[in-house]
């Protein structure tokens, strides 16, 4: 195989790798955006759970102090 042919083959392989890397980068970006949306909703849910826990703790501690 001549040097020129080797270089052409190497260039072709690099082009294929570039295409694969671009596709992987696009998929990673899409997944990051999905995870960001889930993170926002999970943080809102955690805030709601914490608020409800504080309410319950306050209510039950008052109820226990009345009877104990």
C-alpha positions in Angstrom: 0.0 0.0 0.0 1.4 3.3 -1.0 2.0 6.2 1.5 -0.7 8.2 -0.3 -3.2 5.5 0.0 -2.4 5.0 3.7 -2.9 8.8 4.3 -6.2 8.7 2.4 -7.4 5.8 4.5 -6.3 7.5 7.7 -8.1 10.7 6.7 -11.3 8.7 5.9 -11.1 7.0 9.3 -10.6 10.4 11.1 -13.7 11.7 9.3 -15.7 8.7 10.5 -14.5 9.2 14.0 -15.4 12.9 13.8 -19.0 11.9 12.8 -19.3 9.5 15.7 -17.9 12.0 18.2 -20.4 14.7 17.0 -23.2 12.3 17.4 -22.1 11.3 20.9 -21.8 15.0 21.8 -25.3 15.7 20.5 -26.7 12.7 22.5 -24.9 13.9 25.6 -26.4 17.4 25.3 -29.9 15.9 24.9 -29.5 13.7 28.0 -28.2 16.7 30.0 -31.2 18.7 29.1 -33.5 15.9 30.1 -31.8 15.5 33.4 -32.0 19.2 34.1 -35.8 19.1 33.7 -36.0 16.1 36.0 -33.7 17.8 38.6 -36.0 20.8 38.7 -39.1 18.7 39.4 -37.3 16.6 41.9 -36.1 19.7 43.8 -39.6 21.0 43.9 -40.8 17.7 45.2 -38.2 17.7 48.0 -39.2 21.2 49.0 -42.8 20.1 49.2 -41.9 17.0 51.3 -39.8 19.1 53.6 -42.6 21.6 54.1 -45.1 18.9 54.9 -42.7 17.2 57.3 -42.2 20.5 59.1 -45.9 21.0 59.3 -46.5 17.5 60.6 -43.7 17.8 63.2 -45.1 21.1 64.4 -48.6 19.7 64.6 -47.7 16.5 66.4 -45.3 18.1 68.8 -48.1 20.5 69.8 -50.5 17.6 70.2 -48.0 15.6 72.3 -47.3 18.5 74.5 -51.1 18.9 75.2 -51.4 15.3 76.4 -48.0 14.8 77.9 
